[in-house]
Amino acid sequence: MMKIGVNTVLFKDFTLRETFAAISRAGYDGVEISAIQGMCEHLVLDNWAAQAQEILALSKQYNLALLSMEVTVLDEARLEKAFAAAKALGIPVINVGPGGKSGDEATLKESLATLKARSELAAKYGVTLCVKAHVGAAIYNTPTTLEAMKAIPLDSFGIDMDPSHIHRAGETPKESLKAVIARVKHIHIRDCKGLGPSPGEPGLQTCGRGDIDLFGYFKVLADAKYEGPVCLEVIGPSQSIEQAITIAAESMGFIRACLKNLSIR
């Protein structure tokens, strides 16, 4: 069964305890821990061991699985710390961005080579590195995602499929998902109003408020019997705790309705 979680970046101004409590109240199965320097470091990778017991205790107290971690960067030293932390905490997936520039063949080749090397390192720690197509980056649409899948035939590498980036690339997310589902090991979920370049203010990223056919997207996941993490990732300006809980709870209600209609929950 799919595990539905929230990336803690939505609660970037709040403590881990406040964040876990809020996500639990909203009815989620788990969390994606944000370790993004300059945006949200709920997990400080330079000193992750000092936080490990607190995170494990919060996971148990609030009955929230540790589904994934978002790091974004491809820096080897930082990712090795992430892999070590993930192994110790039992986090199976580490999510990164591809880097590079859209339409630039040289940076695409560089990105693929780096992702392959980092995936080989991930394998040594028994974890999976996932990358998603990202607006403006070297991997930004379905064709470049397929290139990554071909270039990196490793079990420790997977695709993090985010419909909002695919939507802003001018594609239909549910159709693009069908093309790459064989290697999808993580889903970042959110809605998107318009074609960007940004996904819109946080409230409009709430599942069901934008233009993406998210029910159709979940149907593709259901038809493929996908059982990996699906984590709400809402970015942008800081939200009050009430605003963040509203986004999380409304999104979970929409997701639960989709899954119930598909006879999954």
Accessible surface in RSA format (square Angstrom, percent):
REM  Atomic radii and reference values for relative SASA: ProtOr
REM  Chains: A
REM  Algorithm: Lee & Richards
REM  Probe-radius: 1.40
REM  Slices: 20
REM RES _ NUM      All-atoms   Total-Side   Main-Chain    Non-polar    All polar
REM                ABS   REL    ABS   REL    ABS   REL    ABS   REL    ABS   REL
RES MET A   1   115.17  59.6  78.62  52.0  36.55  87.0  70.44  59.9  44.73  59.3
RES MET A   2     2.83   1.5   2.28   1.5   0.55   1.3   2.28   1.9   0.55   0.7
RES LYS A   3    89.53  43.7  89.53  54.9   0.00   0.0  44.25  39.8  45.28  48.2
RES ILE A   4     0.01   0.0   0.01   0.0   0.00   0.0   0.01   0.0   0.00   0.0
RES GLY A   5     0.00   0.0   0.00   N/A   0.00   0.0   0.00   0.0   0.00   0.0
RES VAL A   6     0.00   0.0   0.00   0.0   0.00   0.0   0.00   0.0   0.00   0.0
RES ASN A   7     0.00   0.0   0.00   0.0   0.00   0.0   0.00   0.0   0.00   0.0
RES THR A   8     0.00   0.0   0.00   0.0   0.00   0.0   0.00   0.0   0.00   0.0
RES VAL A   9     4.93   3.2   1.99   1.8   2.94   7.1   1.99   1.7   2.94   8.0
RES LEU A  10     7.42   4.1   1.64   1.2   5.78  14.5   3.55   2.5   3.87  10.4
RES PHE A  11     0.16   0.1   0.04   0.0   0.12   0.3   0.16   0.1   0.00   0.0
RES LYS A  12    62.54  30.5  40.14  24.6  22.41  53.3  15.01  13.5  47.53  50.6
RES ASP A  13    89.57  62.7  55.75  55.5  33.83  80.0  26.36  62.0  63.22  63.0
RES PHE A  14    44.12  22.1  35.91  22.2   8.20  21.3  39.45  23.9   4.67  13.4
RES THR A  15    81.33  57.8  72.81  73.8   8.52  20.3  78.62 105.6   2.71   4.1
RES LEU A  16    10.93   6.1   6.81   4.9   4.12  10.4   6.81   4.8   4.12  11.1
RES ARG A  17   113.68  47.7 113.56  57.9   0.13   0.3  53.29  72.8  60.39  36.6
RES GLU A  18    82.29  47.2  76.06  57.5   6.23  14.8  32.92  63.7  49.37  40.3
RES THR A  19     0.00   0.0   0.00   0.0   0.00   0.0   0.00   0.0   0.00   0.0
RES PHE A  20     0.00   0.0   0.00   0.0   0.00   0.0   0.00   0.0   0.00   0.0
RES ALA A  21    16.30  15.0  15.66  24.2   0.65   1.5  15.86  22.3   0.44   1.2
RES ALA A  22     0.25   0.2   0.00   0.0   0.25   0.6   0.00   0.0   0.25   0.7
RES ILE A  23     0.00   0.0   0.00   0.0   0.00   0.0   0.00   0.0   0.00   0.0
RES SER A  24    38.37  32.4  25.12  33.5  13.25  30.5   2.04   4.3  36.33  50.9
RES ARG A  25   161.59  67.8 122.98  62.7  38.61  91.9  76.01 103.9  85.58  51.9
RES ALA A  26    12.20  11.2   0.00   0.0  12.20  27.8   5.33   7.5   6.87  18.2
RES GLY A  27    30.08  37.1   0.00   N/A  30.08  37.1  22.90  62.8   7.18  16.1
RES TYR A  28    12.42   5.8   0.00   0.0  12.42  32.3   0.00   0.0  12.42  15.3
RES ASP A  29    34.32  24.0  24.87  24.8   9.45  22.3   8.79  20.7  25.53  25.5
RES GLY A  30     0.00   0.0   0.00   N/A   0.00   0.0   0.00   0.0   0.00   0.0
RES VAL A  31     0.00   0.0   0.00   0.0   0.00   0.0   0.00   0.0   0.00   0.0
RES GLU A  32     0.00   0.0   0.00   0.0   0.00   0.0   0.00   0.0   0.00   0.0
RES ILE A  33     0.00   0.0   0.00   0.0   0.00   0.0   0.00   0.0   0.00   0.0
RES SER A  34     0.00   0.0   0.00   0.0   0.00   0.0   0.00   0.0   0.00   0.0
RES ALA A  35     0.00   0.0   0.00   0.0   0.00   0.0   0.00   0.0   0.00   0.0
RES ILE A  36    13.82   7.9  13.82  10.3   0.00   0.0  13.82  10.0   0.00   0.0
RES GLN A  37   102.84  57.5  81.20  59.3  21.64  51.5  22.80  48.5  80.04  60.7
RES GLY A  38    90.53 111.6   0.00   N/A  90.53 111.6  45.36 124.5  45.17 101.2
RES MET A  39    89.90  46.6  68.09  45.1  21.81  51.9  71.97  61.2  17.93  23.8
RES CYS A  40     8.01   6.1   1.00   1.1   7.01  16.5   6.28  15.9   1.72   1.9
RES GLU A  41    65.29  37.5  42.38  32.1  22.90  54.5  12.56  24.3  52.72  43.0
RES HIS A  42    16.93   9.3  11.54   8.0   5.39  13.8  14.75  15.2   2.18   2.5
RES LEU A  43     0.01   0.0   0.01   0.0   0.00   0.0   0.01   0.0   0.00   0.0
RES VAL A  44    59.44  39.1  59.44  53.8   0.00   0.0  59.44  51.6   0.00   0.0
RES LEU A  45     1.22   0.7   0.00   0.0   1.22   3.1   0.00   0.0   1.22   3.3
RES ASP A  46    93.11  65.2  62.21  61.9  30.90  73.1  25.20  59.3  67.91  67.7
RES ASN A  47    90.79  62.6  85.97  83.1   4.82  11.6  22.73  54.7  68.05  65.8
RES TRP A  48    53.34  21.4  52.87  25.6   0.47   1.1  38.57  20.6  14.77  24.0
RES ALA A  49    68.75  63.2  53.17  82.0  15.58  35.4  53.73  75.7  15.02  39.8
RES ALA A  50    75.07  69.0  33.90  52.3  41.17  93.7  45.70  64.4  29.37  77.8
RES GLN A  51    33.62  18.8  32.84  24.0   0.78   1.9  21.08  44.9  12.54   9.5
RES ALA A  52    10.79   9.9  10.79  16.6   0.00   0.0  10.79  15.2   0.00   0.0
RES GLN A  53   135.67  75.9 132.29  96.7   3.38   8.0  64.54 137.4  71.13  53.9
RES GLU A  54    79.52  45.7  70.18  53.1   9.34  22.2  35.99  69.6  43.52  35.5
RES ILE A  55     0.00   0.0   0.00   0.0   0.00   0.0   0.00   0.0   0.00   0.0
RES LEU A  56    66.29  36.9  60.57  43.3   5.71  14.4  60.90  42.8   5.39  14.5
RES ALA A  57    57.45  52.8  46.77  72.2  10.69  24.3  54.68  77.0   2.77   7.4
RES LEU A  58     0.59   0.3   0.59   0.4   0.00   0.0   0.59   0.4   0.00   0.0
RES SER A  59    19.51  16.5  17.39  23.2   2.12   4.9   2.38   5.1  17.13  24.0
RES LYS A  60   180.54  88.1 157.68  96.7  22.87  54.4 109.10  98.2  71.44  76.1
RES GLN A  61   108.81  60.8  72.81  53.2  36.00  85.7  39.24  83.5  69.58  52.8
RES TYR A  62    46.31  21.6  38.55  21.9   7.76  20.2  28.28  21.3  18.03  22.2
RES ASN A  63   130.09  89.7 117.69 113.7  12.40  29.9  29.06  69.9 101.03  97.7
RES LEU A  64     2.45   1.4   0.83   0.6   1.62   4.1   1.62   1.1   0.82   2.2
RES ALA A  65    43.57  40.1  32.34  49.9  11.23  25.5  40.77  57.4   2.80   7.4
RES LEU A  66    16.63   9.3   6.52   4.7  10.10  25.4   6.52   4.6  10.10  27.2
RES LEU A  67    12.24   6.8  11.75   8.4   0.49   1.2  12.24   8.6   0.00   0.0
RES SER A  68     0.00   0.0   0.00   0.0   0.00   0.0   0.00   0.0   0.00   0.0
RES MET A  69     0.00   0.0   0.00   0.0   0.00   0.0   0.00   0.0   0.00   0.0
RES GLU A  70     8.74   5.0   8.74   6.6   0.00   0.0   0.00   0.0   8.74   7.1
RES VAL A  71     0.98   0.6   0.00   0.0   0.98   2.4   0.00   0.0   0.98   2.7
RES THR A  72    43.03  30.6  37.56  38.1   5.47  13.0  31.03  41.7  12.00  18.1
RES VAL A  73    66.72  43.9  61.06  55.3   5.66  13.6  66.72  58.0   0.00   0.0
RES LEU A  74    29.70  16.5  23.38  16.7   6.32  15.9  23.88  16.8   5.81  15.6
RES ASP A  75    80.65  56.5  67.72  67.4  12.92  30.6  29.85  70.3  50.80  50.7
RES GLU A  76    90.89  52.2  88.42  66.9   2.47   5.9  17.89  34.6  73.00  59.6
RES ALA A  77    65.13  59.9  55.03  84.9  10.10  23.0  61.87  87.1   3.25   8.6
RES ARG A  78    20.35   8.5  18.25   9.3   2.10   5.0  16.25  22.2   4.10   2.5
RES LEU A  79     0.00   0.0   0.00   0.0   0.00   0.0   0.00   0.0   0.00   0.0
RES GLU A  80    64.93  37.3  64.79  49.0   0.14   0.3  15.88  30.7  49.05  40.0
RES LYS A  81    81.97  40.0  79.38  48.7   2.60   6.2  49.06  44.2  32.92  35.1
RES ALA A  82     0.00   0.0   0.00   0.0   0.00   0.0   0.00   0.0   0.00   0.0
RES PHE A  83     0.00   0.0   0.00   0.0   0.00   0.0   0.00   0.0   0.00   0.0
RES ALA A  84    27.87  25.6  23.59  36.4   4.28   9.7  24.88  35.0   2.99   7.9
RES ALA A  85     0.00   0.0   0.00   0.0   0.00   0.0   0.00   0.0   0.00   0.0
RES ALA A  86     0.27   0.2   0.00   0.0   0.27   0.6   0.00   0.0   0.27   0.7
RES LYS A  87   131.78  64.3 111.54  68.4  20.24  48.2  67.60  60.8  64.18  68.4
RES ALA A  88    57.57  52.9  23.94  36.9  33.63  76.5  35.00  49.3  22.57  59.8
RES LEU A  89     8.69   4.8   0.10   0.1   8.59  21.6   1.32   0.9   7.38  19.8
RES GLY A  90    57.43  70.8   0.00   N/A  57.43  70.8  36.69 100.7  20.74  46.5
RES ILE A  91     1.54   0.9   0.00   0.0   1.54   3.7   0.13   0.1   1.41   3.8
RES PRO A  92    66.80  48.7  58.62  53.4   8.18  29.8  65.50  54.1   1.31   8.1
RES VAL A  93     8.06   5.3   8.06   7.3   0.00   0.0   8.06   7.0   0.00   0.0
RES ILE A  94     0.00   0.0   0.00   0.0   0.00   0.0   0.00   0.0   0.00   0.0
RES ASN A  95     1.39   1.0   1.39   1.3   0.00   0.0   1.39   3.4   0.00   0.0
RES VAL A  96     4.76   3.1   0.00   0.0   4.76  11.5   2.69   2.3   2.06   5.6
RES GLY A  97    15.24  18.8   0.00   N/A  15.24  18.8  13.78  37.8   1.46   3.3
RES PRO A  98     2.50   1.8   1.50   1.4   1.00   3.6   1.50   1.2   1.00   6.2
RES GLY A  99    39.31  48.5   0.00   N/A  39.31  48.5  34.25  94.0   5.06  11.3
RES GLY A 100    46.63  57.5   0.00   N/A  46.63  57.5  13.66  37.5  32.97  73.8
RES LYS A 101   136.53  66.6 136.18  83.6   0.35   0.8  79.06  71.2  57.46  61.2
RES SER A 102    38.55  32.6  24.20  32.3  14.35  33.1  23.84  50.8  14.71  20.6
RES GLY A 103    74.61  92.0   0.00   N/A  74.61  92.0  38.55 105.8  36.06  80.8
RES ASP A 104    49.89  34.9  41.78  41.6   8.11  19.2  13.33  31.4  36.56  36.5
RES GLU A 105    97.84  56.2  91.45  69.2   6.39  15.2  52.45 101.5  45.39  37.1
RES ALA A 106    72.47  66.6  58.11  89.7  14.36  32.7  64.52  90.9   7.95  21.1
RES THR A 107    33.80  24.0  32.94  33.4   0.85   2.0  33.06  44.4   0.74   1.1
RES LEU A 108     8.27   4.6   8.27   5.9   0.00   0.0   8.27   5.8   0.00   0.0
RES LYS A 109   134.80  65.8 128.25  78.7   6.55  15.6  74.41  67.0  60.39  64.3
RES GLU A 110   117.53  67.5 109.80  83.1   7.73  18.4  42.12  81.5  75.41  61.6
RES SER A 111     5.48   4.6   1.31   1.8   4.17   9.6   5.18  11.0   0.29   0.4
RES LEU A 112    20.24  11.3  18.89  13.5   1.35   3.4  19.21  13.5   1.03   2.8
RES ALA A 113    65.47  60.2  50.72  78.3  14.74  33.5  59.20  83.4   6.27  16.6
RES THR A 114    31.56  22.4  27.22  27.6   4.34  10.4  12.74  17.1  18.82  28.5
RES LEU A 115     0.00   0.0   0.00   0.0   0.00   0.0   0.00   0.0   0.00   0.0
RES LYS A 116    84.39  41.2  84.39  51.8   0.00   0.0  33.68  30.3  50.72  54.0
RES ALA A 117    43.86  40.3  36.33  56.1   7.53  17.1  37.45  52.7   6.41  17.0
RES ARG A 118    40.04  16.8  39.99  20.4   0.05   0.1   0.21   0.3  39.82  24.1
RES SER A 119     0.00   0.0   0.00   0.0   0.00   0.0   0.00   0.0   0.00   0.0
RES GLU A 120    82.75  47.5  77.24  58.4   5.51  13.1  30.26  58.5  52.49  42.9
RES LEU A 121    22.15  12.3  20.31  14.5   1.84   4.6  21.42  15.0   0.73   2.0
RES ALA A 122     0.00   0.0   0.00   0.0   0.00   0.0   0.00   0.0   0.00   0.0
RES ALA A 123    56.52  52.0  35.53  54.8  20.99  47.8  39.08  55.0  17.44  46.2
RES LYS A 124   164.07  80.0 128.91  79.1  35.16  83.7  84.35  75.9  79.73  84.9
RES TYR A 125    50.32  23.5  45.65  26.0   4.67  12.2  26.96  20.3  23.37  28.8
RES GLY A 126    69.52  85.7   0.00   N/A  69.52  85.7  37.60 103.2  31.92  71.5
RES VAL A 127     9.56   6.3   4.19   3.8   5.37  12.9   6.78   5.9   2.77   7.5
RES THR A 128    23.90  17.0  23.90  24.2   0.00   0.0   1.11   1.5  22.78  34.4
RES LEU A 129     0.00   0.0   0.00   0.0   0.00   0.0   0.00   0.0   0.00   0.0
RES CYS A 130     0.00   0.0   0.00   0.0   0.00   0.0   0.00   0.0   0.00   0.0
RES VAL A 131     0.67   0.4   0.67   0.6   0.00   0.0   0.67   0.6   0.00   0.0
RES LYS A 132     9.95   4.9   9.90   6.1   0.05   0.1   7.77   7.0   2.18   2.3
RES ALA A 133     5.72   5.3   2.00   3.1   3.72   8.5   2.00   2.8   3.72   9.9
RES HIS A 134    70.26  38.4  70.26  48.8   0.00   0.0  42.35  43.7  27.90  32.5
RES VAL A 135    49.60  32.6  36.88  33.4  12.72  30.6  39.63  34.4   9.96  27.0
RES GLY A 136    46.69  57.6   0.00   N/A  46.69  57.6  31.59  86.7  15.10  33.8
RES ALA A 137     9.02   8.3   7.84  12.1   1.18   2.7   8.77  12.4   0.25   0.7
RES ALA A 138     2.09   1.9   0.00   0.0   2.09   4.8   0.01   0.0   2.09   5.5
RES ILE A 139     0.97   0.6   0.97   0.7   0.00   0.0   0.97   0.7   0.00   0.0
RES TYR A 140    64.64  30.2  64.17  36.5   0.47   1.2  30.05  22.6  34.58  42.6
RES ASN A 141    19.17  13.2  19.17  18.5   0.00   0.0   0.60   1.4  18.57  17.9
RES THR A 142    15.51  11.0  14.78  15.0   0.73   1.7  15.49  20.8   0.02   0.0
RES PRO A 143    76.40  55.7  71.30  65.0   5.11  18.6  74.27  61.3   2.13  13.2
RES THR A 144    13.19   9.4  13.19  13.4   0.00   0.0  13.19  17.7   0.00   0.0
RES THR A 145     2.44   1.7   2.44   2.5   0.00   0.0   2.03   2.7   0.41   0.6
RES LEU A 146    73.24  40.8  68.84  49.2   4.40  11.1  69.25  48.6   3.99  10.7
RES GLU A 147    75.02  43.1  69.47  52.6   5.55  13.2  31.88  61.7  43.14  35.2
RES ALA A 148     0.03   0.0   0.03   0.0   0.00   0.0   0.03   0.0   0.00   0.0
RES MET A 149    25.83  13.4  22.15  14.7   3.68   8.8  22.45  19.1   3.38   4.5
RES LYS A 150   180.22  87.9 156.78  96.2  23.44  55.8 109.11  98.2  71.11  75.7
RES ALA A 151    40.23  37.0  22.12  34.1  18.11  41.2  32.35  45.6   7.88  20.9
RES ILE A 152     0.20   0.1   0.20   0.1   0.00   0.0   0.20   0.1   0.00   0.0
RES PRO A 153    97.37  71.0  69.42  63.3  27.95 101.6  74.42  61.4  22.95 142.7
RES LEU A 154    48.96  27.3  44.31  31.7   4.65  11.7  47.41  33.3   1.55   4.2
RES ASP A 155   133.99  93.9 121.54 121.0  12.45  29.4  38.29  90.1  95.70  95.4
RES SER A 156    12.15  10.3   7.48  10.0   4.67  10.8   9.01  19.2   3.15   4.4
RES PHE A 157     0.00   0.0   0.00   0.0   0.00   0.0   0.00   0.0   0.00   0.0
RES GLY A 158     0.00   0.0   0.00   N/A   0.00   0.0   0.00   0.0   0.00   0.0
RES ILE A 159     1.68   1.0   1.68   1.3   0.00   0.0   1.68   1.2   0.00   0.0
RES ASP A 160     0.71   0.5   0.59   0.6   0.12   0.3   0.00   0.0   0.71   0.7
RES MET A 161     4.21   2.2   3.88   2.6   0.34   0.8   1.45   1.2   2.76   3.7
RES ASP A 162     2.51   1.8   0.05   0.1   2.45   5.8   0.03   0.1   2.48   2.5
RES PRO A 163     0.00   0.0   0.00   0.0   0.00   0.0   0.00   0.0   0.00   0.0
RES SER A 164     0.00   0.0   0.00   0.0   0.00   0.0   0.00   0.0   0.00   0.0
RES HIS A 165     5.24   2.9   5.20   3.6   0.04   0.1   3.60   3.7   1.64   1.9
RES ILE A 166     1.26   0.7   1.26   0.9   0.00   0.0   1.26   0.9   0.00   0.0
RES HIS A 167    23.39  12.8  22.79  15.8   0.60   1.5  16.59  17.1   6.81   7.9
RES ARG A 168    30.30  12.7   7.61   3.9  22.69  54.0   1.01   1.4  29.29  17.8
RES ALA A 169    38.40  35.3   1.89   2.9  36.51  83.1  13.30  18.7  25.10  66.5
RES GLY A 170    62.53  77.1   0.00   N/A  62.53  77.1  26.85  73.7  35.68  79.9
RES GLU A 171    45.54  26.1  32.29  24.4  13.25  31.6  30.70  59.4  14.84  12.1
RES THR A 172    70.60  50.2  64.23  65.1   6.37  15.2  29.40  39.5  41.20  62.3
RES PRO A 173     8.38   6.1   8.38   7.6   0.00   0.0   8.38   6.9   0.00   0.0
RES LYS A 174    65.36  31.9  64.32  39.5   1.04   2.5  23.42  21.1  41.94  44.7
RES GLU A 175    86.87  49.9  79.39  60.1   7.48  17.8  41.67  80.6  45.20  36.9
RES SER A 176     9.05   7.6   4.56   6.1   4.49  10.3   4.22   9.0   4.83   6.8
RES LEU A 177     0.00   0.0   0.00   0.0   0.00   0.0   0.00   0.0   0.00   0.0
RES LYS A 178   112.58  54.9  94.55  58.0  18.03  42.9  57.14  51.4  55.44  59.0
RES ALA A 179    52.52  48.3  24.11  37.2  28.41  64.6  35.58  50.1  16.94  44.9
RES VAL A 180     0.40   0.3   0.40   0.4   0.00   0.0   0.40   0.3   0.00   0.0
RES ILE A 181    37.15  21.1  29.89  22.3   7.26  17.5  29.89  21.5   7.26  19.7
RES ALA A 182    94.79  87.2  55.55  85.7  39.23  89.2  66.98  94.3  27.81  73.7
RES ARG A 183    48.65  20.4  48.03  24.5   0.61   1.5  31.00  42.4  17.65  10.7
RES VAL A 184    11.24   7.4   0.00   0.0  11.24  27.1   0.00   0.0  11.24  30.5
RES LYS A 185    64.98  31.7  58.63  36.0   6.35  15.1  49.01  44.1  15.96  17.0
RES HIS A 186     0.00   0.0   0.00   0.0   0.00   0.0   0.00   0.0   0.00   0.0
RES ILE A 187     0.00   0.0   0.00   0.0   0.00   0.0   0.00   0.0   0.00   0.0
RES HIS A 188     0.66   0.4   0.64   0.4   0.02   0.1   0.66   0.7   0.00   0.0
RES ILE A 189     0.06   0.0   0.00   0.0   0.06   0.2   0.03   0.0   0.03   0.1
RES ARG A 190     2.93   1.2   2.93   1.5   0.00   0.0   0.39   0.5   2.54   1.5
RES ASP A 191     0.97   0.7   0.97   1.0   0.00   0.0   0.00   0.0   0.97   1.0
RES CYS A 192     0.00   0.0   0.00   0.0   0.00   0.0   0.00   0.0   0.00   0.0
RES LYS A 193   108.38  52.9  94.78  58.2  13.60  32.4  56.69  51.0  51.69  55.1
RES GLY A 194    32.06  39.5   0.00   N/A  32.06  39.5  31.89  87.5   0.17   0.4
RES LEU A 195   115.68  64.4  99.14  70.9  16.54  41.6  99.14  69.6  16.54  44.5
RES GLY A 196    41.37  51.0   0.00   N/A  41.37  51.0   7.03  19.3  34.34  76.9
RES PRO A 197   111.43  81.2 104.36  95.1   7.08  25.7 107.82  89.0   3.62  22.5
RES SER A 198    67.19  56.8  59.85  79.9   7.34  16.9  42.43  90.4  24.76  34.7
RES PRO A 199     9.69   7.1   9.69   8.8   0.00   0.0   9.69   8.0   0.00   0.0
RES GLY A 200    25.00  30.8   0.00   N/A  25.00  30.8  18.74  51.4   6.27  14.0
RES GLU A 201    96.36  55.3  86.01  65.1  10.36  24.7  53.92 104.3  42.45  34.7
RES PRO A 202     4.00   2.9   4.00   3.6   0.00   0.0   4.00   3.3   0.00   0.0
RES GLY A 203    12.73  15.7   0.00   N/A  12.73  15.7  12.14  33.3   0.59   1.3
RES LEU A 204    63.02  35.1  63.02  45.1   0.00   0.0  63.02  44.3   0.00   0.0
RES GLN A 205     0.66   0.4   0.66   0.5   0.00   0.0   0.00   0.0   0.66   0.5
RES THR A 206     0.84   0.6   0.84   0.9   0.00   0.0   0.03   0.0   0.81   1.2
RES CYS A 207     1.51   1.1   0.00   0.0   1.51   3.5   0.00   0.0   1.51   1.6
RES GLY A 208    41.31  50.9   0.00   N/A  41.31  50.9   9.06  24.9  32.25  72.2
RES ARG A 209   104.97  44.1  88.42  45.1  16.56  39.4  27.18  37.1  77.80  47.1
RES GLY A 210    20.30  25.0   0.00   N/A  20.30  25.0   0.00   0.0  20.30  45.5
RES ASP A 211    75.31  52.8  43.18  43.0  32.13  76.0  21.80  51.3  53.51  53.4
RES ILE A 212    14.27   8.1   0.48   0.4  13.79  33.2   2.51   1.8  11.75  31.9
RES ASP A 213    64.90  45.5  51.89  51.7  13.01  30.8  36.65  86.3  28.25  28.2
RES LEU A 214     1.89   1.1   0.20   0.1   1.69   4.2   0.20   0.1   1.69   4.5
RES PHE A 215    73.67  36.9  72.84  45.1   0.83   2.1  72.84  44.2   0.83   2.4
RES GLY A 216     8.56  10.6   0.00   N/A   8.56  10.6   7.69  21.1   0.87   2.0
RES TYR A 217     0.02   0.0   0.02   0.0   0.00   0.0   0.02   0.0   0.00   0.0
RES PHE A 218     0.00   0.0   0.00   0.0   0.00   0.0   0.00   0.0   0.00   0.0
RES LYS A 219    94.89  46.3  94.89  58.2   0.00   0.0  65.27  58.8  29.62  31.5
RES VAL A 220    13.19   8.7  11.68  10.6   1.51   3.6  12.78  11.1   0.41   1.1
RES LEU A 221     0.00   0.0   0.00   0.0   0.00   0.0   0.00   0.0   0.00   0.0
RES ALA A 222    22.87  21.0   8.87  13.7  14.00  31.9  11.80  16.6  11.07  29.3
RES ASP A 223    93.71  65.6  66.71  66.4  27.00  63.9  33.08  77.9  60.63  60.5
RES ALA A 224    47.85  44.0  13.39  20.7  34.46  78.4  25.56  36.0  22.29  59.0
RES LYS A 225   168.58  82.2 149.45  91.7  19.13  45.6 112.87 101.6  55.71  59.3
RES TYR A 226    21.68  10.1  10.52   6.0  11.16  29.0  17.09  12.8   4.59   5.7
RES GLU A 227   119.82  68.8  99.45  75.2  20.37  48.5  24.60  47.6  95.22  77.7
RES GLY A 228    17.26  21.3   0.00   N/A  17.26  21.3  14.92  41.0   2.34   5.2
RES PRO A 229    14.56  10.6  14.33  13.1   0.24   0.9  14.33  11.8   0.24   1.5
RES VAL A 230     0.00   0.0   0.00   0.0   0.00   0.0   0.00   0.0   0.00   0.0
RES CYS A 231     0.00   0.0   0.00   0.0   0.00   0.0   0.00   0.0   0.00   0.0
RES LEU A 232     0.09   0.0   0.05   0.0   0.04   0.1   0.05   0.0   0.04   0.1
RES GLU A 233     7.47   4.3   7.47   5.7   0.00   0.0   0.20   0.4   7.26   5.9
RES VAL A 234     3.27   2.2   0.89   0.8   2.38   5.7   0.89   0.8   2.38   6.5
RES ILE A 235    50.06  28.5  45.74  34.1   4.31  10.4  49.91  35.9   0.14   0.4
RES GLY A 236    32.73  40.4   0.00   N/A  32.73  40.4  24.41  67.0   8.32  18.6
RES PRO A 237    93.58  68.2  78.83  71.9  14.75  53.6  89.82  74.2   3.76  23.4
RES SER A 238    62.81  53.1  39.09  52.2  23.73  54.7  23.70  50.5  39.11  54.8
RES GLN A 239    28.79  16.1  20.75  15.2   8.04  19.2   4.59   9.8  24.20  18.4
RES SER A 240    49.55  41.9  37.07  49.5  12.48  28.8  41.81  89.0   7.74  10.8
RES ILE A 241    44.42  25.3  43.33  32.3   1.09   2.6  43.33  31.2   1.09   2.9
RES GLU A 242   117.25  67.3 112.76  85.3   4.49  10.7  67.24 130.1  50.01  40.8
RES GLN A 243    93.92  52.5  89.18  65.2   4.74  11.3  31.03  66.1  62.89  47.7
RES ALA A 244     0.00   0.0   0.00   0.0   0.00   0.0   0.00   0.0   0.00   0.0
RES ILE A 245    40.92  23.3  40.75  30.4   0.17   0.4  40.92  29.5   0.00   0.0
RES THR A 246    73.81  52.5  68.67  69.6   5.14  12.3  48.29  64.9  25.52  38.6
RES ILE A 247     8.96   5.1   8.36   6.2   0.59   1.4   8.96   6.4   0.00   0.0
RES ALA A 248     0.00   0.0   0.00   0.0   0.00   0.0   0.00   0.0   0.00   0.0
RES ALA A 249    42.46  39.0  34.00  52.5   8.45  19.2  34.55  48.7   7.91  21.0
RES GLU A 250    66.84  38.4  54.60  41.3  12.24  29.2  38.57  74.6  28.27  23.1
RES SER A 251     0.00   0.0   0.00   0.0   0.00   0.0   0.00   0.0   0.00   0.0
RES MET A 252     0.84   0.4   0.84   0.6   0.00   0.0   0.84   0.7   0.00   0.0
RES GLY A 253    35.41  43.7   0.00   N/A  35.41  43.7  28.82  79.1   6.59  14.8
RES PHE A 254    63.46  31.8  55.38  34.3   8.09  21.0  61.29  37.2   2.18   6.2
RES ILE A 255     0.00   0.0   0.00   0.0   0.00   0.0   0.00   0.0   0.00   0.0
RES ARG A 256    97.86  41.1  97.83  49.9   0.04   0.1  43.47  59.4  54.40  33.0
RES ALA A 257    60.96  56.0  49.25  76.0  11.71  26.6  56.40  79.4   4.56  12.1
RES CYS A 258     7.06   5.3   4.96   5.5   2.09   4.9   1.72   4.4   5.34   5.8
RES LEU A 259     0.15   0.1   0.15   0.1   0.00   0.0   0.15   0.1   0.00   0.0
RES LYS A 260   146.33  71.4 136.42  83.7   9.91  23.6  79.48  71.5  66.85  71.2
RES ASN A 261   110.92  76.5  81.54  78.8  29.38  70.7  16.53  39.8  94.39  91.2
RES LEU A 262    35.38  19.7  14.49  10.4  20.89  52.5  19.55  13.7  15.83  42.6
RES SER A 263   104.52  88.3  68.02  90.8  36.51  84.1  41.64  88.7  62.88  88.1
RES ILE A 264    48.27  27.5  26.19  19.5  22.08  53.2  30.99  22.3  17.28  46.9
RES ARG A 265    76.67  32.2  33.11  16.9  43.56 103.7  57.16  78.1  19.51  11.8
END  Absolute sums over single chains surface
CHAIN  1 A    10611.1       8105.7       2505.4       6102.1       4509.0
END  Absolute sums over all chains
TOTAL         10611.1       8105.7       2505.4       6102.1       4509.0
